[in-house]
Amino acid sequence: MNAARIIVFFLLRWLTFDYYFQRKRQQGKVLILLFHKVSSNNVTHYKPVPTEVFEKITSYFKRKGHFTSFSKLSQKQYSKKQLNVILSFDDNHKELITNVLPVLKKYNVSANINIDTETLETGLPQDNIRVYNALNHSSESHYSNSTYFDKPISLKQNEVEKVFSTKLGSLKKEERRSFSNDVCSKLIDSNLSFLDQVGNKNDVELFQKYGCEIGSHSHSHCMFDNEDEEILKMELTTSKNILENISGNSIDIIAFPNGRTNNEINQITTSLGFKTLLLTEGERDSFNVIDDQKNQFFRLNMYHQSFNESLAYVFGMHNLLKKLF
């Protein structure tokens, strides 16, 4: 991170009195911070939030906000005088045990953990994670497959991660699997040691024992709005059943992969017993207003590499700077 960028976001925090007025305007609302990977490993694609940054974020909102949970919200247990905060995690990375749980314990904070249950069965990450892993570890210069791309894709271009993410988002479940397998076979040898480690059944039990709320993130992390109703119901019920068998509790939280849903999907999801529907940020305020009729919550995707830039993003200053410059 360059020095000018560091200075800009430090000054923003100082000039806003540690975002005092921004926090004051949002009191009584709910901010849900969405994390995926939390690690100090430095990679090019699918960058994790550094562990040190995650701890600073947790410490900041422990002091400046009020940590809560979805079950407490349903019981009207939240602060009307502070900003309510929930930490939410998707994708079942093993690093949640090594890097996140110790921080949660240190600050006496629980979290929402959403599991793609196929990872529990195979011990392998989702299709999109496999592709990002292959891009990070490959020495190849191009990827070619006329089924997916009209021309070879340069792996040296700045937007390569976006190119592959867009393609993954356009494919149905079986196509995603075929695509990810092809990418891995062409960019990496047959050794699977380059793949990220994922959590297992014992890890799910450990998070629940600590007081975290377990939710579904589907079974295979397919894009729900690409699939027909039969696949959609299978993804939801399979994941729900597996997690309920592990936890012994009802699983009623669903975090839609990539936040991809619509009214029809929401209706199917709630008919299967899910009560809390988690999305990612849209073209709206990422601070949720607590509403008796509302079971949908927007989450703010955290990915910045510094603490001060993360805060600027949370409180809307990051987007303001983009518009200005």
Order of alpha helices (4+ residues) and beta strands (2+ residues): alpha-alpha-beta-alpha-beta-alpha-beta-alpha-beta-alpha-alpha-beta-beta-alpha-alpha-alpha-beta-alpha-beta-alpha-beta-beta-beta-alpha-alpha
